[in-house]
């Protein structure tokens, strides 16, 4: 009985710490007096827990605010330097690694090109480990100062097994790759691995265009296409964590061959690779050294009045609008956010036509409740989102060590 009571007290204490940390992190700075109504805790509990968090170096004072006829109220925030985290984006042409403090100020970063070797598993593992070592060395930080490492990867991530995350990346040739186990051979850092579109979704939901939306879809347009479906504040995972593979929904039966091997996938029409292929087939001659520069060339050519380029972009807007209409009809989101490097590059020109096409293909009532917006966090949003994975664990545990693995799928996306 005594041990049961101790566990109950410990769990209640952790819950209270988590509630205060979460409110301070997303809504701070706040005073002790504001934290009580915001968390439902008594003034005594707030005082005790805040005292613990300050003593642990997790919370700090950042000035004061006037009160009605009383003493000034001290404002508190989560101390940015009380923890550090790393985000990794296994992208289409590079591995990007960034080290942040808790305020998401970048401290150091490393770009490691895949150098035309594709997503060879051994190479990707080597580049991730090299990037981790580089950012820690540049920041002069020991591994013990890191709350954790988040890794965003292309493909389906199954983290249910005893050996950690396994990646099924059909478009990059990964078949049940035990990525977490491979990385753990050479690092003791805590690892959190998830699909790159879902990490983008976390970033935009926490800090960007998705903030405040309980039901949203955050879409990633790069060479490929993916999405993070947020349902009632949480990522919708499906039976085996593959929900959100929007790019592999069928746009045209028997249509263009997709990288996944199927025909007619949305990705084959609106992903950067598909858009550029269609331009080439129509007579275009992109000379860019990579997809990003070639896509920018397509936009410049259309701005110059080239009819073929204009037609390709108009067609892309309609394809994308039709795909978005499917999201509206299936999930009834309040907000759809277009992100990813290709989405941000194409979006400013195509967004009005995309909205028009989506309205034409979607059911009127749910479409009227939906806004379609561009992402706000730039092309590094996947890296930022990956780094939110260890932050989510830090907040959920009240800043205290938790020996058990916390599944990514259980993490709340909304503040």
C-alpha positions in Angstrom: 0.0 0.0 0.0 2.8 2.4 0.9 4.5 1.8 -2.4 1.3 2.4 -4.3 0.8 5.7 -2.5 4.3 6.8 -3.3 3.7 6.0 -7.0 0.5 8.0 -6.9 2.2 11.0 -5.3 5.0 10.8 -7.8 2.7 10.6 -10.8 0.6 13.5 -9.5 3.7 15.6 -9.0 4.9 14.8 -12.6 1.4 15.7 -14.0 1.5 19.0 -12.2 5.0 19.8 -13.4 4.0 18.9 -17.0 0.9 21.1 -16.9 2.9 24.1 -15.7 5.8 23.5 -18.1 3.5 23.1 -21.1 1.6 26.4 -20.3 4.8 28.3 -19.7 6.4 26.9 -22.9 3.6 27.7 -25.2 1.9 30.7 -23.5 4.7 32.2 -21.4 5.9 34.4 -19.9 3.2 34.1 -17.3 2.9 35.0 -13.6 2.2 32.5 -10.8 -1.2 34.1 -10.5 -2.0 33.4 -14.2 -0.8 29.8 -14.0 -3.4 28.8 -11.4 -6.5 29.5 -13.6 -4.7 28.3 -16.7 -3.8 24.8 -15.2 -6.6 24.4 -12.6 -4.0 24.0 -9.9 -4.3 25.7 -6.4 -2.1 28.6 -5.6 -0.2 26.4 -3.1 0.4 23.7 -5.7 1.6 26.4 -8.3 3.9 27.9 -5.7 5.4 24.5 -4.8 5.8 23.2 -8.3 7.2 26.5 -9.6 9.7 26.4 -6.8 10.8 22.9 -7.9 11.1 23.9 -11.5 13.2 27.0 -10.7 15.4 25.0 -8.4 15.9 22.5 -11.2 16.9 25.3 -13.5 14.0 24.6 -15.9 12.1 27.9 -15.2 13.5 31.4 -14.8 12.2 34.9 -14.1 12.0 37.3 -17.0 10.9 40.6 -15.4 7.6 41.6 -13.9 4.3 43.1 -14.7 2.1 45.6 -12.7 -0.8 44.2 -10.7 -4.0 45.9 -9.6 -3.0 47.8 -6.4 -0.5 45.2 -5.3 3.1 44.2 -5.7 4.5 43.7 -9.2 4.0 40.1 -10.4 7.1 38.2 -11.5 6.9 36.7 -15.0 8.2 33.2 -15.6 9.3 31.3 -18.6 10.9 28.0 -19.5 14.7 28.7 -19.5 15.9 28.3 -23.1 19.3 27.1 -22.0 17.9 24.4 -19.7 18.0 21.8 -22.5 19.2 21.3 -26.0 17.8 19.2 -28.8 18.7 18.1 -32.2 16.6 17.8 -35.3 17.5 15.7 -38.4 15.9 15.8 -41.8 16.7 12.9 -44.1 15.8 14.8 -47.2 15.8 14.0 -50.9 19.4 15.3 -51.6 20.9 15.8 -48.2 20.8 15.1 -44.5 20.3 18.3 -42.5 21.2 18.3 -38.8 20.5 21.2 -36.5 21.1 21.8 -32.8 18.6 24.1 -30.9 18.0 25.4 -27.4 14.5 25.1 -26.0 13.5 28.4 -27.6 14.4 26.9 -31.0 17.3 29.2 -31.6 19.7 27.4 -33.8 23.1 26.9 -32.2 24.8 24.9 -34.9 24.0 23.0 -38.0 25.4 20.7 -40.7 24.4 19.9 -44.3 25.6 16.6 -45.5 24.8 15.9 -49.2 23.8 12.4 -50.3 26.1 13.0 -53.3 24.0 11.2 -55.9 24.2 7.9 -54.1 20.5 7.9 -53.3 19.3 6.7 -49.9 21.9 3.9 -49.3 21.1 2.8 -45.7 24.7 2.7 -44.6 25.4 6.1 -46.0 22.4 7.7 -44.4 23.3 6.2 -41.0 26.9 7.4 -41.4 25.7 11.0 -42.4 23.3 11.2 -39.4 26.0 10.1 -37.0 28.6 12.5 -38.6 26.1 15.4 -38.4 25.4 14.7 -34.7 29.1 14.7 -33.9 29.6 17.9 -35.9 26.9 20.0 -34.2 27.9 18.8 -30.8 31.6 19.7 -31.5 30.7 23.1 -32.9 28.6 24.0 -29.9 31.1 22.6 -27.4 28.3 20.5 -25.8 28.6 17.1 -24.3 26.1 14.5 -25.3 24.6 14.6 -21.8 23.3 18.1 -22.4 21.0 16.9 -25.2 17.4 16.1 -24.3 17.1 13.9 -27.4 17.3 13.7 -31.2 14.4 13.7 -33.6 14.8 12.3 -37.0 12.4 12.9 -39.9 12.6 10.3 -42.7 10.7 9.5 -46.0 8.4 6.6 -45.6 6.3 4.8 -43.1 7.7 4.5 -39.5 6.7 1.6 -37.4 7.9 2.1 -33.8 5.9 -0.7 -32.2 8.6 -3.3 -32.1 11.0 -4.0 -29.2 14.0 -2.7 -31.2 12.6 0.7 -32.0 11.6 2.4 -35.2 11.7 0.5 -38.5 11.3 2.4 -41.7 9.4 1.2 -44.8 10.4 3.7 -47.5 9.1 2.2 -50.7 10.0 5.2 -52.9 13.6 5.2 -51.7 14.1 1.4 -51.7 13.9 0.9 -47.9 12.2 -2.3 -46.9 11.8 -2.7 -43.1 15.1 -0.8 -42.4 15.8 -1.0 -38.6 17.0 2.6 -38.5 16.8 3.1 -34.8 18.8 -0.1 -34.0 21.4 0.9 -36.6 21.9 4.3 -35.0 21.9 3.0 -31.5 25.0 1.0 -32.3 27.0 4.2 -32.3 25.1 6.7 -30.1 23.5 6.7 -26.7 21.5 9.8 -27.4 17.7 9.3 -27.0 16.2 8.9 -30.5 12.7 9.7 -31.8 12.1 8.8 -35.4 9.0 9.7 -37.5 7.9 10.4 -41.0 9.2 13.7 -42.4 5.8 15.0 -43.4 4.6 14.4 -39.8 7.5 16.2 -38.3 6.7 19.1 -40.7 3.1 18.9 -39.3 4.4 19.2 -35.8 6.5 22.2 -36.5 3.6 24.1 -38.3 1.1 23.1 -35.7 3.3 24.2 -32.8 4.9 27.4 -34.2 3.5 28.1 -37.7 0.4 28.2 -39.9 -1.3 25.3 -38.1 -1.1 26.8 -34.6 -4.5 26.8 -32.9 -6.2 24.3 -35.2 -7.5 21.1 -33.6 -8.3 19.5 -37.0 -5.9 20.2 -39.8 -3.8 18.7 -42.6 -0.2 19.9 -43.1 0.9 18.9 -46.6 4.5 18.5 -47.6 5.4 19.0 -51.3 8.9 18.3 -52.3 10.1 15.8 -54.8 7.5 13.6 -53.2 4.3 14.4 -51.5 3.1 13.6 -48.0 0.8 14.9 -45.2 0.3 15.0 -41.5 -3.4 14.6 -40.6 -4.2 16.2 -37.2 -7.5 15.0 -35.6 -8.6 16.6 -32.4 -5.1 17.8 -31.7 -3.3 14.5 -32.3 -1.7 13.0 -35.4 -3.9 10.4 -37.0 -1.7 7.3 -37.4 -3.9 4.6 -38.8 -3.5 0.8 -38.0 0.3 0.8 -38.7 1.4 4.4 -38.7 1.0 4.9 -42.5 -1.9 7.4 -42.4 -1.0 10.6 -44.3 0.5 9.0 -47.4 -1.6 11.5 -49.4 0.9 11.5 -52.3 0.0 7.9 -53.0 -3.7 8.4 -53.4 -4.9 7.8 -56.9 -5.5 10.9 -59.0 -5.9 9.2 -62.4 -6.5 5.5 -62.9 -3.8 4.1 -65.2 -2.0 7.4 -65.1 1.7 8.3 -64.8 4.1 5.9 -63.2 4.9 7.0 -59.6 8.2 6.4 -57.8 6.3 3.9 -55.6 5.7 1.7 -58.6 1.9 2.3 -58.9 0.2 4.4 -61.6 -1.7 7.6 -61.3 -0.5 8.7 -57.8 -1.0 12.4 -56.9 2.8 12.6 -56.3 3.5 11.8 -59.9 1.6 14.9 -60.9 2.3 17.5 -58.2 5.6 16.4 -56.7 8.5 18.4 -58.0 9.9 15.4 -59.9 6.5 14.9 -61.5 6.0 18.5 -62.4 9.4 18.7 -64.1 8.9 15.5 -66.0 5.6 16.8 -67.4 7.4 20.0 -68.4 10.1 18.0 -70.2 7.5 15.9 -72.0 5.7 19.1 -73.1 9.0 20.4 -74.7 10.5 22.2 -71.8 14.3 22.1 -71.2 15.1 22.7 -67.6 18.8 23.3 -67.1 18.9 23.6 -63.3 21.5 21.6 -61.5 18.9 20.2 -59.1 15.1 20.0 -58.7 14.9 23.2 -56.7 16.7 25.3 -59.3 14.8 23.6 -62.2 11.5 24.3 -60.5 12.5 28.0 -60.0 13.4 28.0 -63.7 9.9 26.8 -64.6 8.4 29.6 -62.6 10.7 32.2 -64.3 9.9 30.8 -67.7 6.1 31.1 -67.1 6.6 34.6 -65.8 8.3 35.4 -69.1 5.1 34.4 -70.9 6.1 30.9 -72.2 2.8 29.2 -72.9 4.0 25.7 -72.3 5.3 26.6 -68.8 2.1 28.5 -68.0 0.0 25.5 -69.0 2.1 23.1 -66.9 1.6 25.4 -63.8 -2.1 25.8 -64.5 -2.5 22.0 -64.8 -0.5 21.5 -61.6 -2.7 23.9 -59.7 -5.8 22.0 -60.8 -4.2 18.6 -59.9 -3.2 20.0 -56.5 -6.7 21.5 -55.9 -8.3 18.2 -56.7 -6.0 16.4 -54.2 -6.8 19.0 -51.6 -10.5 18.5 -52.3 -10.1 14.9 -51.4 -8.6 15.9 -48.0 -11.5 18.3 -47.4 -14.1 15.6 -48.2 -12.3 12.8 -46.2 -11.1 14.6 -43.1 -13.2 17.9 -42.9 -10.2 19.9 -41.6 -10.5 23.5 -40.5 -7.2 24.3 -42.0 -4.9 22.9 -44.8 -1.3 24.1 -44.8 1.0 23.7 -47.8 4.6 23.3 -46.9 7.8 21.6 -48.1 10.3 23.3 -50.3 8.3 22.8 -53.5 5.1 23.8 -51.9 6.6 27.1 -50.6 8.2 27.7 -54.0 5.1 27.1 -56.1 2.5 28.3 -53.5 2.7 32.1 -53.9 1.9 31.8 -57.6 -0.5 28.8 -57.6 -2.4 29.3 -54.3 -5.4 31.3 -55.8 -5.9 28.7 -58.6 -5.5 25.9 -56.1 -8.2 27.3 -54.0 -10.5 27.7 -57.0 -9.9 24.1 -58.1 -10.4 22.8 -54.6 -13.7 24.6 -54.3 -14.8 23.1 -57.6 -14.0 19.5 -56.6 -14.9 19.5 -52.9 -18.3 19.3 -51.3 -19.5 22.9 -50.7 -20.3 22.8 -47.0 -17.0 21.3 -45.7 -15.0 23.4 -48.1 -16.6 26.5 -46.7 -15.3 25.6 -43.3 -11.7 25.1 -44.5 -8.9 27.6 -45.1 -5.9 26.8 -47.3 -2.7 28.5 -46.3 1.0 28.4 -47.0 3.4 27.2 -44.3 5.3 29.8 -42.4 8.5 28.1 -41.2 10.5 27.8 -44.4 12.2 24.8 -46.0 13.9 23.7 -42.7 10.5 23.0 -41.1 11.1 19.2 -41.2 14.2 19.7 -39.1 12.4 21.9 -36.6 9.6 19.5 -36.4 11.9 16.6 -35.8 13.4 18.5 -32.9 9.9 19.0 -31.4 9.8 15.2 -30.7 12.2 15.3 -27.8 10.6 18.6 -26.6 7.2 16.9 -26.5 8.7 14.2 -24.2 10.4 16.8 -22.1 7.0 18.6 -21.6 4.9 15.5 -21.1 7.2 14.2 -18.3 7.4 17.5 -16.5 11.1 17.8 -17.3 11.9 14.7 -15.3 13.6 11.5 -16.5 11.3 8.8 -17.9 12.9 5.4 -18.4 10.1 4.1 -20.6 9.9 4.7 -24.3 7.1 7.1 -25.2 5.6 6.3 -28.6 5.7 9.2 -31.0 2.1 8.4 -32.0 0.8 9.3 -28.6 2.3 12.8 -28.5 -0.2 15.7 -28.5 0.5 18.1 -31.5 -1.4 21.1 -30.2 -0.3 23.3 -27.3 
